[in-house]
Amino acid sequence: MAHYHSTSSIQTTIRFCLSFLLLVGMVSAQLSSNFYATSCPNALSTIKTAVDSAVSSENRMGASLLRLHFHDCFGCDASVLLNDNATFTGEQTAGPNNNSLRGFNVIDTIKSQLENLCPNTVSCADILAVAARDSVVALGGTNWTVQLGRRDSTTASLSAANSNIPAPTLNLSGLISAFSNKGFTANEMVALSGSHTIGQARCTVFRTRIYNENNINSSYATSLQSNCPSTGGDNNLAPLDVTSPTSFDNAYFSNLLNNQGLLHSDQQLFNGGSTDSQVNAYSSNMGTFLADFANAMVKMGNLSPLTGTSGEIRTNCGKVN
């Protein structure tokens, strides 16, 4: 007796197999905390040693490395590290980045060390993610498990950087919208804003606030004006957290309660709006802030990474292979 399968059953079987293969592909392309356990077992310790050294030499570098990861992730694909070339204009001259992003030398040093240890293995995007976590820890902040397995982009977009990275001039509604566009809740936006407990900003970014806004502590404004004149001195620096600028703590939120937010966007978080209660909560409970910040950082690090066979593993973080 002849055996045969109907066309429909064959099609069903094929669809099932394709679905199964697609599912396996999706699973294999997910990030994991032990991605380099076999291929480069000393990757994480190498990154940590370099970050600890850099932050020990200059506390501000911790904030700079954290900011590099932030500005890369609004895609976590190391596109922010690419220099301009004949094919594209990179992201480093975008408004939010120009003359302010720093730490490239630290990333290059780490990449060089890892290429010697495990050639063509550890992506620049993963280096950024781990260095951001290690920077927070080095400055007394919380730890979290970094998911790994990102790959590096082969292009960059100046326009995307200009449109995606939240500007320091945004009002609360604009901040909520900008983060919502990337899948973050308002609460997660406030938690991530707490990264401004470390680092510094240039006079040109906060000049309008300290001379023209009313929701700022008057003595705080006066002290800032001494180093940020109404004209000139654009690159003069001031700490984002006036209380403990090199400690990753919750002082940033306490400062907001006193109208001592350096940036317009900072003070928007505590200005009679919907996020006031969360700022209050974080100012009185550092543990809650640190836990929420860590969870939000994990979520940010998972924003549309390149995985599997997408992208590449750059050998030099500043240029495509």
Buried (B, 14 or more C-beta within 10 A) or exposed (E): EEEEEEEEEEEEEEEEEEEEEEEEEEEEBEBEEEBBEEEBEEBBEBBBBBBBEBBEEEBBBBBBBBBBBBBBBBBBBBBBBBBBEEEBBBBBBBEBBEEBBBBBEBBBEBBBBBBEBBEEBBBBBBBBBBBBBBBBBBBBBBEBEBBBBBBBBBEBBBEBBBEBBBBBEBEBEBBBBBBEEBEBEBBBBBBBBBBBBBBBBBBBBBBEBBBEBEEBBEEBBEBBBEEBEEEEBEEBBBBBBBBBBBBBBBBBBBBBBBBBBBBBBBBBBBBEBEBBEBBBBBBEEBEBBBBBBBEBBBBBBBBEBBBEEBBBBBBBBBEBE
